Amino acid sequence: MAETEIASWLARVSGSLKTISKSSLAQSVQVSLENLNKSGWVRNWQYAANGKVYENSTSILPIKTLGYYKEYDIYQPTSAATRGLERFVKGADGEIYYTNNHFGDVINGEPIFYKVQ
């Protein structure tokens, strides 16, 4: 990776991962997280990311082997086009991340991912 590419990547991901308490998440997001925990992180929603491998291609989350992270939709989609931007990403060691924009864009200065504590 060229020096300018590295600088560009660092500027983009700087501050992109912060922590958040469960109680600070929106109520609907808290409910979704509670439901996932109760189900053992199993969902059978049509059109949803129900444990699909999250590739971490932007390397914003700590770098792990492919397959370490799985993604889960927060809201039940009614079609493939209505999945929304919000996701949980769960690591194989149990860590949970929340994003309101899984495409990796910073919106209104918010970090791309929050580690849920």
Accessible surface in RSA format (square Angstrom, percent):
REM  Atomic radii and reference values for relative SASA: ProtOr
REM  Chains: A
REM  Algorithm: Lee & Richards
REM  Probe-radius: 1.40
REM  Slices: 20
REM RES _ NUM      All-atoms   Total-Side   Main-Chain    Non-polar    All polar
REM                ABS   REL    ABS   REL    ABS   REL    ABS   REL    ABS   REL
RES MET A   1   164.13  85.0  87.66  58.0  76.46 182.1  93.69  79.7  70.43  93.3
RES ALA A   2    57.32  52.7  42.53  65.6  14.78  33.6  53.77  75.7   3.55   9.4
RES GLU A   3   151.18  86.8 141.39 107.0   9.80  23.3  54.58 105.6  96.60  78.9
RES THR A   4   108.32  77.0 100.66 102.0   7.66  18.3  84.87 114.0  23.45  35.4
RES GLU A   5    97.16  55.8  90.67  68.6   6.49  15.4  37.17  71.9  59.99  49.0
RES ILE A   6    74.49  42.4  74.49  55.5   0.00   0.0  74.49  53.6   0.00   0.0
RES ALA A   7    59.81  55.0  50.59  78.1   9.22  21.0  54.94  77.4   4.87  12.9
RES SER A   8    72.64  61.4  61.60  82.2  11.04  25.4  32.98  70.2  39.66  55.6
RES TRP A   9    84.64  34.0  80.13  38.8   4.50  10.6  80.79  43.1   3.84   6.2
RES LEU A  10    94.58  52.7  93.49  66.9   1.09   2.7  93.79  65.9   0.79   2.1
RES ALA A  11    81.05  74.5  50.94  78.6  30.11  68.5  60.90  85.8  20.15  53.4
RES ARG A  12    95.18  40.0  82.95  42.3  12.23  29.1  58.64  80.1  36.54  22.1
RES VAL A  13    19.10  12.6  12.04  10.9   7.06  17.0  12.04  10.5   7.06  19.1
RES SER A  14    87.76  74.2  59.21  79.0  28.55  65.8  31.72  67.5  56.04  78.5
RES GLY A  15    46.07  56.8   0.00   N/A  46.07  56.8  28.54  78.3  17.53  39.3
RES SER A  16     1.91   1.6   0.50   0.7   1.41   3.2   0.86   1.8   1.05   1.5
RES LEU A  17    64.71  36.0  41.37  29.6  23.34  58.7  41.37  29.1  23.34  62.8
RES LYS A  18   109.06  53.2 102.35  62.8   6.71  16.0  57.79  52.0  51.27  54.6
RES THR A  19    85.14  60.6  64.68  65.6  20.46  48.8  32.01  43.0  53.14  80.3
RES ILE A  20    33.08  18.8  25.67  19.1   7.42  17.9  33.08  23.8   0.00   0.0
RES SER A  21    50.20  42.4  43.55  58.1   6.65  15.3  38.59  82.2  11.61  16.3
RES LYS A  22   100.11  48.8  99.12  60.8   0.99   2.4  53.53  48.2  46.58  49.6
RES SER A  23    90.99  76.9  68.14  90.9  22.85  52.6  47.43 101.0  43.56  61.0
RES SER A  24    74.45  62.9  42.18  56.3  32.27  74.3  23.47  50.0  50.97  71.4
RES LEU A  25     8.80   4.9   1.93   1.4   6.86  17.2   3.77   2.6   5.03  13.5
RES ALA A  26    62.95  57.9  43.33  66.9  19.63  44.6  56.05  78.9   6.90  18.3
RES GLN A  27   125.78  70.3 117.80  86.1   7.98  19.0  59.97 127.7  65.80  49.9
RES SER A  28    54.68  46.2  43.83  58.5  10.85  25.0  39.06  83.2  15.62  21.9
RES VAL A  29     1.38   0.9   1.38   1.2   0.00   0.0   1.38   1.2   0.00   0.0
RES GLN A  30    48.76  27.3  45.00  32.9   3.76   9.0  10.98  23.4  37.78  28.7
RES VAL A  31    70.30  46.3  69.75  63.1   0.55   1.3  70.30  61.1   0.00   0.0
RES SER A  32     6.81   5.8   4.47   6.0   2.34   5.4   6.70  14.3   0.11   0.2
RES LEU A  33     4.41   2.5   4.41   3.2   0.00   0.0   4.41   3.1   0.00   0.0
RES GLU A  34    91.89  52.8  87.40  66.1   4.50  10.7  27.47  53.1  64.42  52.6
RES ASN A  35    73.08  50.4  68.29  66.0   4.78  11.5  18.58  44.7  54.49  52.7
RES LEU A  36     0.31   0.2   0.00   0.0   0.31   0.8   0.31   0.2   0.00   0.0
RES ASN A  37    67.73  46.7  48.18  46.6  19.55  47.1  24.58  59.2  43.15  41.7
RES LYS A  38   156.16  76.2 117.34  72.0  38.82  92.4  86.12  77.5  70.04  74.6
RES SER A  39    51.71  43.7  25.72  34.3  26.00  59.9  38.52  82.0  13.20  18.5
RES GLY A  40    53.70  66.2   0.00   N/A  53.70  66.2  34.12  93.6  19.58  43.9
RES TRP A  41    25.72  10.3  15.80   7.6   9.91  23.3  12.90   6.9  12.81  20.8
RES VAL A  42    92.27  60.7  82.69  74.9   9.58  23.1  85.68  74.4   6.59  17.9
RES ARG A  43    28.01  11.8  16.55   8.4  11.45  27.3  13.65  18.7  14.35   8.7
RES ASN A  44   139.22  96.0 104.52 101.0  34.70  83.6  37.67  90.7 101.55  98.2
RES TRP A  45    54.64  21.9  49.12  23.8   5.51  12.9  32.17  17.2  22.47  36.4
RES GLN A  46   124.01  69.3 110.58  80.8  13.43  32.0  47.27 100.6  76.74  58.2
RES TYR A  47    99.55  46.5  73.24  41.7  26.31  68.5  51.96  39.0  47.58  58.7
RES ALA A  48    19.62  18.0   0.03   0.0  19.59  44.6   0.94   1.3  18.68  49.5
RES ALA A  49     2.67   2.5   0.00   0.0   2.67   6.1   1.88   2.6   0.79   2.1
RES ASN A  50    53.09  36.6  25.16  24.3  27.93  67.3  11.24  27.1  41.85  40.4
RES GLY A  51    20.35  25.1   0.00   N/A  20.35  25.1   7.60  20.8  12.75  28.6
RES LYS A  52   119.85  58.5 107.09  65.7  12.76  30.4  80.85  72.8  39.00  41.5
RES VAL A  53    53.05  34.9  46.05  41.7   6.99  16.9  46.05  40.0   6.99  19.0
RES TYR A  54    26.62  12.4  23.60  13.4   3.02   7.9  14.92  11.2  11.70  14.4
RES GLU A  55   122.25  70.2 101.76  77.0  20.49  48.8  21.86  42.3 100.39  82.0
RES ASN A  56    15.66  10.8   8.80   8.5   6.86  16.5   5.36  12.9  10.30  10.0
RES SER A  57   100.50  84.9  62.14  82.9  38.37  88.4  41.99  89.4  58.51  82.0
RES THR A  58    34.68  24.7  29.47  29.9   5.20  12.4  32.50  43.7   2.17   3.3
RES SER A  59    39.68  33.5  30.03  40.1   9.65  22.2   5.84  12.4  33.84  47.4
RES ILE A  60    16.06   9.1   2.02   1.5  14.04  33.8   4.05   2.9  12.00  32.6
RES LEU A  61     1.35   0.7   0.00   0.0   1.35   3.4   0.07   0.0   1.27   3.4
RES PRO A  62    61.71  45.0  49.30  44.9  12.40  45.1  61.43  50.7   0.28   1.7
RES ILE A  63   139.04  79.1 114.87  85.6  24.17  58.3 115.10  82.9  23.94  65.0
RES LYS A  64    96.81  47.2  68.88  42.3  27.93  66.5  28.13  25.3  68.68  73.2
RES THR A  65   113.39  80.6 102.21 103.6  11.18  26.6  87.77 117.9  25.63  38.7
RES LEU A  66   137.79  76.7 101.87  72.9  35.92  90.3 107.84  75.7  29.95  80.6
RES GLY A  67    27.18  33.5   0.00   N/A  27.18  33.5  16.68  45.8  10.51  23.5
RES TYR A  68    29.97  14.0  22.64  12.9   7.33  19.1  26.27  19.7   3.70   4.6
RES TYR A  69     4.87   2.3   4.42   2.5   0.46   1.2   4.38   3.3   0.49   0.6
RES LYS A  70    72.28  35.3  72.28  44.3   0.00   0.0  40.18  36.2  32.10  34.2
RES GLU A  71    10.33   5.9  10.33   7.8   0.00   0.0   0.08   0.1  10.25   8.4
RES TYR A  72    14.84   6.9  14.84   8.4   0.00   0.0   0.26   0.2  14.58  18.0
RES ASP A  73     0.91   0.6   0.17   0.2   0.74   1.8   0.17   0.4   0.74   0.7
RES ILE A  74     4.02   2.3   0.03   0.0   3.99   9.6   0.03   0.0   3.99  10.8
RES TYR A  75    97.55  45.5  93.53  53.2   4.02  10.5  85.93  64.6  11.61  14.3
RES GLN A  76   111.78  62.5  88.99  65.0  22.79  54.3  21.19  45.1  90.59  68.7
RES PRO A  77     9.04   6.6   0.00   0.0   9.04  32.9   2.55   2.1   6.49  40.4
RES THR A  78   115.22  81.9  90.46  91.7  24.75  59.0  80.70 108.4  34.51  52.2
RES SER A  79    38.77  32.8  38.77  51.7   0.00   0.0  34.07  72.5   4.70   6.6
RES ALA A  80    72.98  67.1  56.33  86.9  16.65  37.9  56.68  79.8  16.30  43.2
RES ALA A  81    99.99  91.9  58.42  90.1  41.57  94.6  69.93  98.5  30.06  79.6
RES THR A  82    72.54  51.6  52.46  53.2  20.08  47.9  59.05  79.3  13.49  20.4
RES ARG A  83    54.06  22.7  48.11  24.5   5.95  14.2  16.23  22.2  37.83  22.9
RES GLY A  84    48.69  60.0   0.00   N/A  48.69  60.0  38.97 107.0   9.72  21.8
RES LEU A  85    71.55  39.8  66.59  47.6   4.95  12.4  66.59  46.8   4.95  13.3
RES GLU A  86    42.11  24.2  39.37  29.8   2.73   6.5  12.09  23.4  30.02  24.5
RES ARG A  87     4.30   1.8   4.30   2.2   0.00   0.0   0.40   0.5   3.89   2.4
RES PHE A  88     0.00   0.0   0.00   0.0   0.00   0.0   0.00   0.0   0.00   0.0
RES VAL A  89     0.45   0.3   0.45   0.4   0.00   0.0   0.45   0.4   0.00   0.0
RES LYS A  90    50.22  24.5  49.13  30.1   1.09   2.6  11.55  10.4  38.68  41.2
RES GLY A  91     2.88   3.5   0.00   N/A   2.88   3.5   0.32   0.9   2.56   5.7
RES ALA A  92    78.54  72.2  36.49  56.3  42.05  95.7  48.62  68.5  29.91  79.2
RES ASP A  93   120.22  84.2  83.29  82.9  36.93  87.3  29.56  69.6  90.66  90.4
RES GLY A  94    35.85  44.2   0.00   N/A  35.85  44.2  21.84  59.9  14.01  31.4
RES GLU A  95    31.58  18.1  20.74  15.7  10.83  25.8  22.62  43.8   8.95   7.3
RES ILE A  96    19.85  11.3  18.21  13.6   1.64   3.9  18.21  13.1   1.64   4.4
RES TYR A  97     4.44   2.1   4.39   2.5   0.04   0.1   0.09   0.1   4.35   5.4
RES TYR A  98    21.47  10.0  21.47  12.2   0.00   0.0  10.31   7.7  11.16  13.8
RES THR A  99     0.17   0.1   0.00   0.0   0.17   0.4   0.17   0.2   0.00   0.0
RES ASN A 100    37.40  25.8  31.51  30.4   5.89  14.2  10.30  24.8  27.10  26.2
RES ASN A 101     4.47   3.1   4.47   4.3   0.00   0.0   0.48   1.2   3.98   3.9
RES HIS A 102    32.86  18.0  23.22  16.1   9.63  24.6  12.53  12.9  20.32  23.6
RES PHE A 103   132.67  66.4 108.49  67.2  24.18  62.9 113.51  68.8  19.16  54.8
RES GLY A 104     4.53   5.6   0.00   N/A   4.53   5.6   3.22   8.8   1.31   2.9
RES ASP A 105    85.73  60.1  80.93  80.5   4.80  11.4  21.43  50.4  64.30  64.1
RES VAL A 106    77.35  50.9  49.11  44.5  28.24  68.0  49.38  42.9  27.97  75.9
RES ILE A 107    66.54  37.9  61.81  46.0   4.73  11.4  64.95  46.8   1.59   4.3
RES ASN A 108   140.31  96.8  95.53  92.3  44.79 107.8  33.78  81.3 106.54 103.0
RES GLY A 109    67.01  82.6   0.00   N/A  67.01  82.6  33.22  91.2  33.79  75.7
RES GLU A 110    66.66  38.3  63.69  48.2   2.97   7.1  22.31  43.2  44.34  36.2
RES PRO A 111    11.28   8.2   7.38   6.7   3.90  14.2   9.75   8.0   1.53   9.5
RES ILE A 112     1.29   0.7   0.06   0.0   1.23   3.0   1.06   0.8   0.23   0.6
RES PHE A 113     1.81   0.9   1.81   1.1   0.00   0.0   1.81   1.1   0.00   0.0
RES TYR A 114    35.64  16.6  35.64  20.3   0.00   0.0  17.52  13.2  18.12  22.3
RES LYS A 115    71.85  35.1  71.85  44.1   0.00   0.0  23.67  21.3  48.18  51.3
RES VAL A 116    13.70   9.0   0.40   0.4  13.30  32.0   0.40   0.3  13.30  36.1
RES GLN A 117   122.74  68.6  88.28  64.5  34.45  82.0  53.97 114.9  68.77  52.2
END  Absolute sums over single chains surface
CHAIN  1 A     6861.6       5240.9       1620.6       3889.6       2972.0
END  Absolute sums over all chains
TOTAL          6861.6       5240.9       1620.6       3889.6       2972.0
